[in-house]
Structures are given as C-alpha cells and as structure tokens.
Amino acid sequence: MQLFTTNISNPNRCGVFCLTLVLGCVSCTANVESPSPAKSDTHIGADFYARQVEYLDSGLVAVPANNGVLISWRKFYSDADTSSFDIYRDGKKITSHGVVNKTNYLDAHGKVGATYELRAGSKILATAVAWTAPYLSVPITPPADGVTPDGQGYSYTANDASVGDLDGDGRYEVILKWDPTNAKDNSQGGFTGNVFIDAYTLDGKQLWRIDLGKNIRAGAHYTQFMVYDFDGDGRAEIAMKTADGTTDGQGKVIGNASANWVIARGELEVQDRSGSVVTTDGKYMGQLTGRILSGPEYFSVFEGSTGRVLDTAPYLPQRAPNNDNPTPDEMKAAWGDGYGNRSERYLAGVAYLDGQRPSAIMARGYYERTVIAAYDFRNGKISSRWVFDSSGTNVPPHFGGQGNHQLSVADIDADGKDEIIYGAMAIDDDGSAKWTTRLGHGDAMHVTDLDPAHEGLEKFGVHEDIRGNGGWGSALISVADGTVLWKKPAEKDTGRGIAADIDPRYLGAENWGWNSTELFNIKGETIAPVHPQQINFAVWWDGDLLRELLDGNSISKWDWNVNQTTSLLTAEGVSTNNGTKSNPALSADLFGDWREEVIWRADDNKSLRIYATNVPTEYGLPTLMHDTQYRVAIAWQNTAYNQPPHPGFYVGDKMDAPVKPKLDIVKRQK
C-alpha cells in the first residue's frame, strides 16, 4: 500500500525538512539586508545540525471505540519501513500478522479494562490497560480560595497546560497554570489573586506547586511558562518570569519575600490606548489599582522533577531602559502609555537559535515598541544570548507595532537555525531584524508549509489595524523573505482566522477569517461561498490526512460537498479557557500515533480530561513531537492568545512522506 502520493508541480520545493537542498538555498529578506554568515557558520544548513530532542517511549494507549478498542503507539523516524508489530490482549496474540506501515490496530473484540502488549518479535515494547472512557482523567487539586485587599473573594480555575518529560522516563507529565477568577486583561485595573503552576503525572500525582506571588499579576498576557529540556540533561525544566515573593516547589522564596509592589489605588490621571484621559467627570477610574509597574523583575528556571529554582537572573526586557522603577512619563516614553497596558504584555517561546540546542525567548510589547530577549540555560546557569529592540538605533524603521498576541518559531530561511515570527515581522536567529510586512498587529497566525507547491514555509494571519495598514484584514506571507503572496481587504478588526487542509479537492491549506464569509484555497481563490463557523483551533483526529476543527468543547469536520461541518466529538462535562477564546488547556500529539490529543478541564476543576481519537487510520506518520517546529509550538501554545501547533512540513491530502531529520535524542543523564 502506498501511503503517500504527490501531484505537486514543484517536487523540489525547499522547506524546513528538505535537507538535501538547503546548501543550495539562498536566504532573502524584505526591507532588511541579509547578514553574512559568521566563520563558525561556514557549514550551514539543516543537513549539518542534529537537533536535540527528548527521548520518548512507545506511548501505547488503548481507547474504547464504537466497535472495540483502538490500540495505537508512536512511530519514530528511526523505525524501518519494514518494522512489524504484534498486539497481545491479556496475554493472547490477537494480530494474525504483524502491523506494518501504520501504528494503530482496532481490536473488534476488545473491552475496557483489557491489558494490551505491544511486541516486536518476542520483545515486549509497552503495556497499556484499555481506558474505561474516551478520555484519561487526571486528578488535580485547586489552590485555596482567596480575598483581595479590597475584600473581594475569588477562587481558581485550571487554565493553560503544557507537557514535558520531567523525570526522563520517556513519558510526559502535565504542567498546569491556575488562574484566579479575578484575572485581568491589561486594559483593566483591579486586584488579582496569585498565579500557581503545578506539575502532575498522568496518574494524577502532584509533584510540586510554584506560587508566583503577589508581584505577578494574573491574566492571559502576564505569565507565559516554557517547559523544555533547555540544558540537555534528558529532563525538562520550566522557565518563566518571576518577581519578589515567588516561592518555588520546595518552599524557597525568590527575591524579597516581604516586598509588595502592587499599587493600592490609582492616584494619577493616565491615558488609554486611544490617548483619551481615563476619567469620568474628572474622577479617576482606578486604572492603576492592582497593577505592578515597579520593583525588580526576574527570569527563573526551575527543575522539572522538583519545582526547585535552579537559577534566577534579571528579566529582560525591562519596563524602561535600564530602569525597573520608571515613572509613568518614562513608561509612556518607552512604550506609549504610562499605566502598563502596552509594557505589561508578554510573549514567550523556545527556539533552536544555534541549530542544535533550545533557547528560551522572552518578549515584551507589540502595539508600539517590541523588545525580545533570548536566554540560554547551560550547566545550571542562565546567560543572555541577545536582545532585540524595535526602537534600537541599529534596527530599521517599521519594526515597531507589528507584534501579535502570540508568536511562532520556525527555520524560515532553511539555514538549520530558527527564527522568531513575531506577527507581521521576523527576527533572525542572531537577534537581528529580518523582515517586516508593515501589516501591523493581529490576533491569530499560522506558520507551516501551507502551500506545498510554493518553495519554503508560509504564514497566514489576520490583522487588526485596518486603518493603519491600508485596509487589509488577512494575508498569506512567504516567511523566507516576507513577501506578501496575497491579501484580503477588511473594514474592521479581523479578530479570528485559521489555515488548515480541510478540502482534498485543492492542494494545500484552506483559509478563512472574520473579514469574509467565503472559504479560500491557498492561492486566495474562493472555493465556497461560506466558510466553517469554527475559527479557532485545528486538530488531526479522524482517519484521513485532512485536519479537523477544534472549537470550544467539540471537534468537527468540514463537508466540502454541502459546505457545512459535522460533529465528530462533543466533550460533555468539560470547560474551555480564556473567555471568548474558548481554547483547550492543550492540544498536542501526547501519545499514541501521530494524531493529536486534546486536554480540557472538567467543569468542577477537579480533573483534566485527555481525549484521544478512537478512529483507525491507514497512515503511519512519525510522532509529531520529534518535529522540532511542532514541538516548540507545544511549548509556546500557552502564550497569550493560544494558537494551534503546526509542524515544519506539509501534512494534508496528497502529502509527501516527511524527510527524516537529523536528531540528537537525549536520554536522562544518571
């Protein structure tokens, strides 16, 4: 059986994984000259670098289906095409012949509670017990309720999640953020409760809890936590912004435990984003109350297995140049307002800036000024790699005001090193300005090989500043050099947009947004008069190579014959996160075959439910978690306005088999 076919007119396209072509690719930029490679970069290209990735076990799972139990497991790039697997149920072999070219098997006679073994010959690779429900329930423990200084009570809801192998056994643990019910947007004043970060095994054992303390405000734009193996010891760390009073998982306090930098009440007239004074009849409306606009800021790395702080350094970028305690006027001069609406918006990510090992990315601001800092964590110590400042003297104009409510990371110029796609601009692996489209701020973007007939990767994004960018609501960009391939007009803020292959009649990803009622193919051509109502997340769920639509607590599939969606799954008893964003705690290829799992929180916040597909598939892709663009997307998925992950190669109808990358699989150091 041939699993992959192609009718692509340009079979020699050069994307992130076209390893054999990289040395022949030329990096191009728009608006910015391409820097010459340093002497140490003489041998550039993705075929030169072997990227550090985590060791993973087989990820065997058994999920109840309508007609039995679906057993699935991971495929690795190192697996031979002829690899054959057998399945045993309760000690009895149930496969008449070995499973080849795919990594799932439907046991038509399977029942919940049965014990399954995955074997290669006589070797037992993994064992799993069939779930009793279509999801795995992971117990969690909410923090205690609290009361604000002005007497308002609050409780806690489970919010964004991430995963990492905290102990090096090849199995993921879940790292969960708890938000208080009084979390705030940056545009709002008022007190918030503390933010907590927990770690849980998939069995529900709580490993530790980090209390970020009173000097970290709660809200979608404040705490972005990166879970990754930054030092290459085979176990993941957690990296994030901290402050005076942050308490690690072992009870150690960072900075000054008694410091309180929270503004007790607003006493100054300040300006909102439009420049209007925030007053009513001359009375101050309390925009500063509860904000934290002074005091030291830190960047800390925590040990994944214990929650113990490993190292702490001053946080970059600062509130104002060389100043942790700026006046409102100094903040306004640096960021555009004096009350923290712009300066307190943070983004974060993980990137392979040297082509081999991951670095942490911490960023501040996107409406006006943007400052991005890259950190390394090696041998137990944090060090600064570089800092980009859109207002810096060495940065060309028009790099300010281009950021999104999220970022993406990819090797956009095929030199083997990652770049940061920061909304409508890109930053090179060395921290220099690469290109800007000048289309301005947006709420959503998607970066991958959206058009397999076009060389390299593309970005589809939507934009908010319609008056400032010439009236454009969405656009497709070639991320190698920032060339705008096509764009669509809008009359107002285009708040949502998505790109995914949902129609097999057209090669590449379809795309749609709020600025139009139509559905477009990757060339920008109308292919349906209406688009799906779902404009949120995408997920690989059923048996084909098309992507399904994840929105709220449901998964749907687009029927291109009648131009409407049909429901595949409605998860009862769960809640979504972040208000109207309505996103899951996490969507990712956590275990089983290459298709994705979804984590939602239960309505009572007493458990997380991890849903996995129970639909067989004939396609056998390697685990997406060993594609580094997809893996770092799982790390940055919790950043501000959560976005779905995308790999560094095209996954969709008529796709080519992915080229095997060079990987440095790191096992735990004993």
C-alpha positions as CSV (number, residue, x, y, z in Angstrom):
1,M,0.0,0.0,0.0
2,Q,1.3,3.4,-1.0
3,L,0.7,5.8,1.9
4,F,1.9,9.0,0.3
5,T,1.4,10.2,-3.3
6,T,2.1,13.5,-4.9
7,N,0.9,15.5,-7.9
8,I,2.8,18.6,-6.9
9,S,4.1,20.7,-9.8
10,N,7.2,21.7,-7.9
11,P,8.6,18.4,-6.5
12,N,11.9,20.1,-5.5
13,R,10.3,22.6,-3.1
14,C,12.6,23.6,-0.3
15,G,11.1,23.6,3.2
16,V,12.4,23.1,6.7
17,F,12.8,19.4,6.1
18,C,14.3,19.5,2.5
19,L,17.6,18.6,4.0
20,T,19.4,17.8,0.8
21,L,18.6,21.1,-0.8
22,V,19.5,23.5,2.0
23,L,23.0,24.2,0.9
24,G,21.7,25.4,-2.4
25,C,19.1,27.8,-0.9
26,V,19.7,31.5,-0.7
27,S,18.3,33.5,2.2
28,C,16.4,36.5,1.1
29,T,14.9,39.3,3.1
30,A,12.5,42.2,2.6
31,N,13.4,45.7,3.8
32,V,16.5,44.4,5.6
33,E,19.8,43.2,4.1
34,S,20.7,39.6,4.8
35,P,23.7,39.4,7.1
36,S,26.8,37.5,6.1
37,P,27.3,34.2,8.0
38,A,30.0,34.2,10.6
39,K,33.0,31.9,10.1
40,S,31.6,29.4,12.5
41,D,28.6,29.1,10.2
42,T,30.5,28.0,7.1
43,H,28.8,24.6,7.1
44,I,25.2,25.9,7.3
45,G,22.1,24.0,6.6
46,A,19.6,21.7,8.3
47,D,21.6,18.7,7.0
48,F,24.5,19.8,9.2
49,Y,22.8,20.3,12.5
50,A,21.4,17.5,14.6
51,R,18.8,18.9,16.9
52,Q,18.4,17.9,20.5
53,V,15.0,16.2,21.1
54,E,13.6,14.3,24.0
55,Y,13.6,10.5,24.4
56,L,10.1,9.2,24.2
57,D,8.7,5.7,24.9
58,S,6.2,3.9,22.7
59,G,3.3,5.9,24.0
60,L,1.0,2.9,23.8
61,V,-2.7,3.7,24.5
62,A,-5.9,1.7,24.2
63,V,-9.1,3.8,23.7
64,P,-12.6,2.4,23.7
65,A,-14.3,2.7,20.3
66,N,-17.8,2.1,19.0
67,N,-16.8,-1.4,17.9
68,G,-14.0,-2.5,20.2
69,V,-10.8,-0.8,21.3
70,L,-8.3,1.2,19.3
71,I,-4.7,0.5,20.2
72,S,-2.1,3.0,18.9
73,W,1.5,3.8,19.5
74,R,4.3,6.1,18.4
75,K,6.3,5.7,15.2
76,F,9.8,7.1,15.2
77,Y,12.0,8.4,12.4
78,S,14.5,5.7,13.2
79,D,11.9,2.9,12.6
80,A,12.5,0.9,9.5
81,D,9.8,0.9,6.8
82,T,9.5,-2.9,7.3
83,S,9.1,-2.6,11.1
84,S,6.4,-5.1,12.2
85,F,4.4,-5.1,15.5
86,D,2.1,-7.6,17.1
87,I,-0.6,-6.9,19.7
88,Y,-1.5,-9.1,22.6
89,R,-4.6,-8.9,24.7
90,D,-4.5,-10.3,28.2
91,G,-1.5,-12.4,27.1
92,K,-3.0,-13.7,23.9
93,K,-1.8,-12.7,20.4
94,I,-4.7,-11.0,18.5
95,T,-2.9,-9.9,15.3
96,S,-2.9,-12.6,12.6
97,H,0.1,-11.0,11.0
98,G,2.4,-8.1,12.0
99,V,1.2,-4.5,11.7
100,V,3.3,-2.7,9.2
101,N,3.4,0.9,7.8
102,K,0.9,2.1,10.5
103,T,0.9,2.4,14.3
104,N,-2.7,1.6,15.2
105,Y,-4.9,-1.5,15.4
106,L,-8.6,-1.9,16.0
107,D,-9.4,-4.8,18.3
108,A,-13.0,-5.6,17.4
109,H,-13.4,-7.8,20.4
110,G,-11.6,-5.6,22.9
111,K,-13.2,-4.4,26.1
112,V,-12.5,-1.7,28.6
113,G,-10.0,-2.9,31.3
114,A,-8.2,-5.3,29.0
115,T,-4.4,-5.3,29.2
116,Y,-2.6,-4.9,25.9
117,E,1.0,-5.5,25.0
118,L,2.9,-4.1,22.0
119,R,5.6,-6.6,20.8
120,A,8.3,-6.6,18.2
121,G,9.1,-10.3,17.7
122,S,9.4,-11.7,21.2
123,K,10.3,-8.3,22.8
124,I,7.6,-6.5,24.8
125,L,7.8,-2.8,24.0
126,A,5.0,-1.5,26.1
127,T,1.9,-2.4,28.1
128,A,-1.4,-0.5,28.5
129,V,-4.8,-1.0,30.0
130,A,-7.8,0.0,27.9
131,W,-9.4,3.2,29.2
132,T,-12.9,3.0,30.7
133,A,-13.9,6.2,29.0
134,P,-13.0,8.0,25.7
135,Y,-10.6,10.1,27.9
136,L,-7.9,9.7,30.5
137,S,-8.9,11.5,33.7
138,V,-6.0,13.2,35.6
139,P,-6.9,14.4,39.1
140,I,-5.8,17.9,40.0
141,T,-6.0,20.0,43.2
142,P,-7.2,23.6,43.0
143,P,-5.5,26.2,45.3
144,A,-7.4,27.6,48.2
145,D,-9.8,30.4,47.6
146,G,-8.6,33.9,48.5
147,V,-9.7,37.5,49.2
148,T,-8.3,40.7,47.6
149,P,-7.1,43.7,49.6
150,D,-10.4,45.4,48.9
151,G,-12.4,42.5,50.3
152,Q,-13.4,40.7,47.0
153,G,-13.4,36.9,47.1
154,Y,-12.1,34.7,44.3
155,S,-11.5,31.0,43.6
156,Y,-9.4,29.2,41.0
157,T,-9.9,27.6,37.6
158,A,-7.4,25.3,35.8
159,N,-6.1,27.2,32.8
160,D,-3.4,26.6,30.2
161,A,-1.3,23.5,30.3
162,S,2.0,22.3,28.8
163,V,3.9,19.0,28.8
164,G,7.4,17.8,29.4
165,D,9.3,14.8,30.5
166,L,10.2,16.0,33.9
167,D,12.0,12.8,35.1
168,G,13.5,11.4,31.9
169,D,11.4,8.2,31.7
170,G,10.1,8.9,28.2
171,R,6.6,9.7,29.4
172,Y,5.1,13.2,29.6
173,E,4.0,15.0,32.7
174,V,1.5,17.8,32.7
175,I,2.4,21.3,33.9
176,L,-0.7,23.4,34.7
177,K,-1.3,27.0,35.3
178,W,-4.0,28.0,37.9
179,D,-5.7,31.4,37.3
180,P,-7.8,33.2,39.9
181,T,-11.4,34.0,38.8
182,N,-10.4,37.7,39.1
183,A,-7.6,37.5,36.4
184,K,-7.5,40.7,34.4
185,D,-6.7,42.0,30.9
186,N,-4.0,44.6,30.8
187,S,-6.6,47.2,29.9
188,Q,-8.3,46.7,33.2
189,G,-7.4,47.9,36.7
190,G,-8.1,45.9,39.9
191,F,-6.5,43.4,42.2
192,T,-6.0,39.7,41.2
193,G,-5.1,36.6,43.2
194,N,-1.8,34.8,42.9
195,V,-0.9,32.6,39.9
196,F,0.1,29.0,40.6
197,I,2.0,26.5,38.4
198,D,1.5,22.7,39.2
199,A,3.1,19.6,37.9
200,Y,1.2,16.3,37.6
201,T,2.0,12.8,36.4
202,L,-0.6,11.2,34.0
203,D,-1.7,9.1,37.0
204,G,-2.6,12.3,38.9
205,K,0.2,12.5,41.3
206,Q,1.0,16.2,42.2
207,L,4.8,16.6,42.0
208,W,5.0,20.3,43.2
209,R,3.4,23.7,43.2
210,I,5.1,27.1,42.4
211,D,3.4,30.2,43.8
212,L,4.3,33.2,41.6
213,G,3.4,35.5,44.5
214,K,1.6,38.8,44.8
215,N,4.0,40.7,42.5
216,I,3.0,38.8,39.4
217,R,-0.4,39.9,38.1
218,A,-2.9,37.3,36.8
219,G,-4.1,37.4,33.2
220,A,-3.6,35.9,29.8
221,H,-0.8,38.4,28.9
222,Y,1.3,38.1,32.1
223,T,2.6,34.6,32.7
224,Q,3.9,32.5,29.8
225,F,5.7,29.4,31.1
226,M,8.1,27.4,28.8
227,V,8.5,23.7,29.5
228,Y,11.5,22.2,27.7
229,D,14.8,20.5,28.3
230,F,17.0,23.6,28.0
231,D,20.2,22.1,29.4
232,G,20.2,18.8,27.5
233,D,20.2,16.5,30.6
234,G,17.2,14.5,29.4
235,R,14.7,16.2,31.8
236,A,12.5,19.2,31.1
237,E,12.9,22.5,33.0
238,I,10.3,25.3,33.4
239,A,11.3,28.8,32.5
240,M,9.2,31.9,33.2
241,K,9.1,35.5,34.6
242,T,9.1,35.7,38.4
243,A,9.2,38.5,41.0
244,D,9.8,39.3,44.7
245,G,7.9,36.7,46.7
246,T,7.7,33.9,44.1
247,T,8.0,30.6,46.0
248,D,9.4,27.6,44.3
249,G,8.2,24.0,44.5
250,Q,10.4,23.4,47.6
251,G,9.4,26.5,49.5
252,K,12.3,28.7,48.7
253,V,11.4,32.4,48.1
254,I,12.9,34.3,45.2
255,G,13.9,37.9,45.9
256,N,12.4,39.9,48.9
257,A,9.6,37.8,50.5
258,S,8.0,40.9,52.1
259,A,8.1,43.2,49.1
260,N,4.8,44.4,47.8
261,W,4.9,46.3,44.5
262,V,1.1,46.2,43.9
263,I,-0.4,49.6,43.5
264,A,-3.0,50.0,46.3
265,R,-5.2,52.5,44.5
266,G,-4.9,54.8,41.4
267,E,-3.9,58.3,42.1
268,L,-2.8,59.5,38.7
269,E,-4.5,60.5,35.5
270,V,-3.4,58.2,32.8
271,Q,-4.3,57.6,29.1
272,D,-5.8,54.7,27.4
273,R,-4.7,53.3,24.1
274,S,-6.5,56.0,22.1
275,G,-4.9,58.8,24.1
276,S,-8.1,59.7,26.0
277,V,-7.8,60.5,29.7
278,V,-9.3,57.7,31.7
279,T,-11.7,59.8,33.9
280,T,-15.3,60.3,34.4
281,D,-16.3,63.9,35.3
282,G,-12.8,64.5,36.5
283,K,-12.8,61.5,38.8
284,Y,-10.1,58.8,38.5
285,M,-11.5,55.4,37.5
286,G,-8.8,53.3,39.2
287,Q,-6.9,52.1,36.2
288,L,-3.7,51.8,38.3
289,T,-5.2,49.8,41.2
290,G,-3.8,46.3,41.4
291,R,-1.1,46.9,38.7
292,I,2.6,46.2,39.2
293,L,4.6,48.9,37.5
294,S,7.7,49.0,39.6
295,G,10.1,46.7,41.5
296,P,12.6,44.1,40.3
297,E,11.7,41.6,37.7
298,Y,13.3,38.2,37.3
299,F,13.7,35.3,34.8
300,S,13.9,32.0,36.6
301,V,14.5,28.4,35.5
302,F,13.0,25.6,37.7
303,E,13.9,21.9,37.9
304,G,11.1,19.9,36.4
305,S,11.2,17.0,38.7
306,T,11.0,19.0,42.0
307,G,10.0,22.6,41.1
308,R,13.2,23.8,42.7
309,V,14.6,27.1,41.4
310,L,17.9,26.4,39.6
311,D,18.9,29.9,38.7
312,T,17.5,33.4,38.5
313,A,18.6,36.4,36.5
314,P,17.3,39.9,35.9
315,Y,14.4,39.8,33.5
316,L,15.0,41.2,30.0
317,P,13.4,43.3,28.6
318,Q,12.9,45.8,31.4
319,R,9.9,48.2,31.9
320,A,12.1,51.1,30.7
321,P,15.7,51.2,29.5
322,N,17.9,50.3,32.5
323,N,15.1,51.1,34.9
324,D,12.9,48.7,37.0
325,N,11.1,51.7,38.6
326,P,10.1,54.1,35.9
327,T,7.8,57.0,36.3
328,P,4.5,57.0,34.3
329,D,6.1,59.5,32.0
330,E,9.2,57.3,31.5
331,M,6.9,54.3,30.8
332,K,4.9,56.3,28.3
333,A,8.0,57.5,26.5
334,A,9.3,53.9,26.3
335,W,6.0,52.1,25.4
336,G,3.3,54.5,24.5
337,D,1.3,54.6,27.8
338,G,2.0,55.2,31.5
339,Y,-0.2,52.5,33.1
340,G,1.2,49.3,31.7
341,N,-1.3,48.4,29.0
342,R,1.4,48.1,26.5
343,S,4.5,47.4,28.6
344,E,3.0,44.5,30.6
345,R,2.1,42.4,27.6
346,Y,4.5,39.4,27.4
347,L,5.1,36.7,24.9
348,A,7.5,33.7,25.2
349,G,8.8,30.8,23.1
350,V,11.5,28.2,22.6
351,A,13.9,28.3,19.6
352,Y,16.9,26.4,18.3
353,L,18.9,29.6,17.6
354,D,22.2,27.7,17.1
355,G,20.5,24.9,15.2
356,Q,21.2,22.3,17.8
357,R,20.1,23.3,21.3
358,P,17.0,25.2,22.6
359,S,17.0,28.7,23.9
360,A,14.2,30.5,25.8
361,I,12.6,33.5,24.2
362,M,11.1,36.2,26.4
363,A,9.4,39.2,24.8
364,R,7.6,42.4,25.9
365,G,5.3,44.6,23.9
366,Y,3.8,44.6,20.4
367,Y,1.4,47.5,20.0
368,E,4.2,50.1,19.8
369,R,7.7,49.0,20.9
370,T,8.8,45.4,20.9
371,V,11.8,44.0,22.9
372,I,12.7,40.3,22.6
373,A,15.4,38.6,24.7
374,A,17.0,35.2,24.1
375,Y,18.3,33.2,27.1
376,D,20.4,30.0,27.3
377,F,20.4,27.7,30.3
378,R,23.6,25.6,30.3
379,N,25.4,23.9,33.2
380,G,22.9,25.2,35.7
381,K,23.3,28.9,34.8
382,I,21.3,31.4,32.8
383,S,23.0,33.6,30.2
384,S,21.8,36.2,27.8
385,R,22.3,35.3,24.1
386,W,20.9,38.5,22.5
387,V,18.3,41.3,22.9
388,F,16.3,42.8,20.0
389,D,14.7,46.2,20.5
390,S,12.5,47.6,17.7
391,S,13.4,51.1,18.9
392,G,17.2,50.4,18.8
393,T,19.5,52.5,16.7
394,N,20.6,49.5,14.7
395,V,17.1,48.4,13.7
396,P,15.5,49.7,10.5
397,P,12.2,51.6,10.8
398,H,8.7,49.9,10.8
399,F,9.6,47.1,13.2
400,G,7.5,48.6,16.0
401,G,3.8,47.8,16.3
402,Q,4.0,44.6,14.3
403,G,3.6,42.0,17.0
404,N,0.7,39.6,17.6
405,H,-0.9,38.3,20.8
406,Q,1.3,35.2,20.1
407,L,4.5,34.3,18.2
408,S,5.7,31.4,16.1
409,V,9.1,29.8,15.7
410,A,10.4,28.1,12.6
411,D,13.5,27.8,10.4
412,I,12.2,30.1,7.8
413,D,15.3,30.5,5.7
414,A,16.5,26.9,5.7
415,D,19.8,27.5,7.3
416,G,19.2,25.0,10.1
417,K,18.5,27.7,12.7
418,D,15.2,29.0,14.0
419,E,13.8,32.5,13.5
420,I,11.1,34.2,15.5
421,I,7.9,35.1,13.6
422,Y,6.5,38.0,15.7
423,G,3.3,38.8,14.0
424,A,4.0,40.9,10.9
425,M,7.8,40.8,11.3
426,A,10.6,38.2,11.7
427,I,13.7,38.2,13.8
428,D,16.7,36.3,12.6
429,D,18.5,33.6,14.7
430,D,21.1,36.1,15.8
431,G,18.6,38.6,17.0
432,S,18.8,41.0,14.1
433,A,15.8,42.4,12.1
434,K,14.9,40.1,9.2
435,W,11.8,41.5,7.5
436,T,8.5,43.3,8.2
437,T,5.4,43.4,6.1
438,R,4.1,46.5,8.0
439,L,0.6,45.0,8.1
440,G,0.6,45.5,11.9
441,H,-0.8,43.8,14.9
442,G,-3.1,40.7,14.7
443,D,-4.8,38.2,17.0
444,A,-4.0,35.0,15.1
445,M,-1.5,33.5,12.7
446,H,-0.4,30.1,11.4
447,V,3.1,29.2,10.1
448,T,3.9,26.0,8.3
449,D,4.2,24.6,4.8
450,L,0.7,25.8,3.9
451,D,1.3,25.6,0.1
452,P,3.4,22.6,-0.9
453,A,3.7,23.9,-4.4
454,H,5.4,27.1,-3.1
455,E,9.0,26.9,-2.0
456,G,9.5,27.1,1.8
457,L,7.1,27.9,4.6
458,E,4.2,30.3,4.6
459,K,2.3,32.3,7.2
460,F,-1.4,33.0,7.1
461,G,-2.5,35.7,9.5
462,V,-5.3,38.2,10.3
463,H,-4.8,41.9,11.2
464,E,-6.4,44.4,13.4
465,D,-5.1,47.9,12.4
466,I,-7.2,48.2,9.3
467,R,-6.8,52.0,9.0
468,G,-3.1,51.8,9.6
469,N,-2.2,49.1,7.2
470,G,-4.2,50.2,4.1
471,G,-7.4,48.2,4.7
472,W,-6.1,44.6,4.8
473,G,-7.7,42.1,7.1
474,S,-5.7,38.9,6.2
475,A,-2.7,37.9,4.2
476,L,-0.6,35.0,3.1
477,I,3.2,35.6,3.5
478,S,6.2,33.8,2.3
479,V,8.2,33.7,5.5
480,A,11.6,33.2,3.9
481,D,11.7,36.9,2.9
482,G,8.4,38.5,4.0
483,T,6.9,38.7,0.5
484,V,3.1,39.2,0.6
485,L,1.7,36.5,-1.7
486,W,-1.9,37.8,-1.5
487,K,-4.1,39.7,0.9
488,K,-7.8,40.2,1.6
489,P,-9.5,43.5,2.5
490,A,-11.5,44.3,5.6
491,E,-13.4,47.2,7.1
492,K,-12.7,46.4,10.7
493,D,-10.5,44.4,13.1
494,T,-10.3,40.8,11.9
495,G,-10.1,39.0,15.2
496,R,-10.0,35.4,14.1
497,G,-8.5,33.4,11.2
498,I,-7.2,29.9,10.6
499,A,-5.5,27.9,7.9
500,A,-5.8,24.1,7.6
501,D,-6.2,21.5,4.9
502,I,-9.9,20.7,5.1
503,D,-10.8,20.1,1.4
504,P,-9.0,17.4,-0.6
505,R,-10.0,18.9,-3.9
506,Y,-7.4,21.6,-3.6
507,L,-3.7,21.1,-2.8
508,G,-2.6,22.9,0.3
509,A,-4.4,24.5,3.3
510,E,-7.7,26.3,3.1
511,N,-8.0,29.5,5.0
512,W,-10.8,31.8,6.3
513,G,-11.3,34.6,8.7
514,W,-13.8,37.1,10.2
515,N,-13.2,39.6,7.4
516,S,-15.1,37.5,4.8
517,T,-17.9,34.9,4.6
518,E,-16.0,32.9,1.9
519,L,-13.6,30.0,2.1
520,F,-10.4,30.3,0.2
521,N,-7.8,27.9,-1.1
522,I,-4.1,28.5,-0.6
523,K,-4.0,30.7,-3.7
524,G,-6.5,33.0,-2.2
525,E,-9.3,31.8,-4.6
526,T,-12.8,31.4,-3.4
527,I,-13.8,27.8,-3.3
528,A,-17.0,28.0,-1.2
529,P,-19.5,30.9,-0.6
530,V,-19.4,30.1,3.2
531,H,-16.6,29.0,5.5
532,P,-16.8,26.9,8.6
533,Q,-18.3,28.7,11.6
534,Q,-15.4,27.3,13.6
535,I,-12.4,29.8,13.5
536,N,-10.3,28.6,16.4
537,F,-8.1,25.5,16.7
538,A,-7.3,22.7,14.3
539,V,-6.6,19.1,15.2
540,W,-5.7,15.8,13.4
541,W,-8.4,13.4,14.7
542,D,-10.0,11.1,12.2
543,G,-8.5,8.6,9.8
544,D,-7.6,10.8,6.8
545,L,-4.8,13.4,6.4
546,L,-7.1,16.4,6.5
547,R,-7.3,18.4,9.6
548,E,-10.4,18.7,11.8
549,L,-11.7,21.8,13.6
550,L,-11.4,22.1,17.3
551,D,-13.6,24.8,18.9
552,G,-14.9,25.0,22.4
553,N,-15.6,21.5,23.6
554,S,-16.2,20.0,20.2
555,I,-14.3,18.6,17.2
556,S,-16.0,18.9,13.8
557,K,-15.2,18.0,10.2
558,W,-15.8,20.2,7.1
559,D,-18.0,18.5,4.5
560,W,-16.9,20.2,1.2
561,N,-19.9,18.6,-0.6
562,V,-22.5,20.6,1.3
563,N,-20.3,23.4,2.7
564,Q,-21.0,22.7,6.4
565,T,-19.4,21.0,9.4
566,T,-20.5,17.7,11.0
567,S,-19.7,16.9,14.7
568,L,-17.2,14.2,15.5
569,L,-16.9,14.7,19.2
570,T,-18.7,16.8,21.9
571,A,-16.9,16.5,25.2
572,E,-19.5,16.7,27.9
573,G,-18.7,17.9,31.4
574,V,-15.7,20.0,30.4
575,S,-15.0,23.7,30.2
576,T,-12.8,25.8,27.9
577,N,-10.3,28.5,28.8
578,N,-9.7,32.2,28.3
579,G,-13.2,33.5,27.8
580,T,-14.3,34.0,24.2
581,K,-11.0,32.4,23.1
582,S,-12.6,29.2,24.2
583,N,-9.4,27.1,23.8
584,P,-8.5,23.8,25.5
585,A,-5.8,23.6,28.1
586,L,-3.6,22.0,25.4
587,S,-3.8,20.2,22.1
588,A,-0.8,18.1,21.1
589,D,0.5,14.7,20.0
590,L,0.9,13.4,23.5
591,F,0.9,9.6,23.0
592,G,-0.5,7.0,20.6
593,D,0.1,7.5,16.9
594,W,0.7,10.8,15.1
595,R,-2.8,12.2,15.6
596,E,-3.4,14.7,18.4
597,E,-4.9,14.6,21.8
598,V,-6.9,17.4,23.5
599,I,-6.8,18.3,27.2
600,W,-9.9,20.0,28.7
601,R,-10.5,20.8,32.3
602,A,-13.5,19.2,34.0
603,D,-16.3,21.6,34.9
604,D,-15.5,21.2,38.6
605,N,-11.8,21.9,38.2
606,K,-11.0,18.6,40.0
607,S,-9.5,16.9,37.0
608,L,-8.1,17.3,33.5
609,R,-9.5,15.0,30.8
610,I,-7.2,14.0,28.0
611,Y,-9.3,12.9,24.9
612,A,-7.7,10.7,22.3
613,T,-9.1,9.5,18.9
614,N,-10.7,6.1,18.6
615,V,-10.8,6.1,14.8
616,P,-8.4,3.8,12.9
617,T,-6.1,5.2,10.2
618,E,-4.1,3.7,7.4
619,Y,-1.5,6.5,7.6
620,G,1.7,6.0,9.6
621,L,3.5,9.3,10.3
622,P,6.3,9.6,12.8
623,T,5.4,11.3,16.1
624,L,4.9,15.0,15.6
625,M,6.8,15.6,18.8
626,H,10.1,14.8,17.1
627,D,9.5,17.5,14.5
628,T,11.1,20.4,16.3
629,Q,8.9,23.2,14.9
630,Y,5.8,21.3,16.2
631,R,7.5,20.5,19.5
632,V,8.4,24.1,20.2
633,A,4.8,25.1,19.2
634,I,3.6,22.9,22.1
635,A,5.9,24.9,24.4
636,W,4.6,28.3,23.2
637,Q,0.9,27.3,22.9
638,N,0.2,28.8,26.3
639,T,1.4,32.2,25.2
640,A,-1.3,34.9,25.5
641,Y,-3.9,34.1,22.8
642,N,-3.3,30.3,22.4
643,Q,-2.9,29.1,18.8
644,P,-2.8,25.5,17.4
645,P,0.6,23.9,16.7
646,H,1.9,23.3,13.2
647,P,4.8,21.1,12.0
648,G,7.6,22.2,9.8
649,F,6.3,20.2,6.8
650,Y,3.1,19.9,4.9
651,V,0.6,17.4,6.4
652,G,-2.5,17.0,4.3
653,D,-4.1,15.3,1.3
654,K,-1.6,14.2,-1.3
655,M,1.4,14.9,1.0
656,D,4.9,13.6,0.5
657,A,6.4,11.4,3.2
658,P,8.4,13.7,5.6
659,V,12.1,13.7,5.1
660,K,14.0,12.2,8.1
661,P,15.7,15.0,10.1
662,K,18.9,14.6,12.0
663,L,18.0,14.3,15.6
664,D,20.1,14.1,18.8
665,I,17.8,12.1,21.1
666,V,18.8,12.9,24.7
667,K,18.2,10.3,27.4
668,R,18.3,11.1,31.1
669,Q,21.8,11.5,32.5
670,K,22.2,9.4,35.6
